[in-house]
Amino acid sequence: MKIIELILDEENEDNGISAISLVENPAIEENWVALKSDEVKLAEIDKEKRLLLGAALTPNRPIYRKSQDGSDDYYIFFSKDTVRKASELFFKKGNQNNATLEHNVDLEGLTVVESWIVENSKTDKSALYGMDLPVGTWAVSMKVNSDEVWNEYVKKGKVRGFSIEAFFTDSTIERPKDKTIKEEAQASALVKQISKLLKNEA
């Protein structure tokens, strides 16, 4: 089966992540954690933080795809470098307020308020909430100011994770002569991971 690396062409103005979508089944298979505020006694009624914390993009994880006409199926993946560059470009273009529901409906009142690249899976902020995100993952916290989105979708479990809306450039995996040993090992590990997935699907 074909394996395609999606890369970021910074000279192409269309390349990059335009929005983050709230979805029921995230392609990167990482759910978020819905955070509520600690119990704080105030004169007014306590309010929830309404923060969603989770992975927006994970490196070197094979994601199954099928063409719209069903004639071709393949796997895509992103390198750590592409994940980092994409996360930076997301903010550079001012897209932190762009959010959708299941990639179909534009949402108002949602903002990415925190963003970071996971450097250590065990000591990362996400680990405090029981998540085990791979090194190189782009993690975000999204503030939900919409009552409808929070009450009707997040609280009811209709959406469970993030999915990016983006345009990248395709690059089919090959073995160039100048490929380093480290790159060969990474490619080999990715192929093994995909082979294991294919066996499990059979």
ABEGO torsion letter per residue (X at the ends): XBBBBBBBBAABAABEBABBBBBABBAAGBBBBBBBBBBBBBABBBBBAGBBBBBABBBGBBBBBBBAAGABBBBBBBBAAAAAAAAAAAAAAGAAABBBBGGABBBBGBBBABBBBBABAAABAAAAAGBBBBBGBBBBBBBBABAAAAAAAAAAGABABBBBBBBBBBBBBBBBAABBAAAAAAAAAAAAAAAAAAAAAX
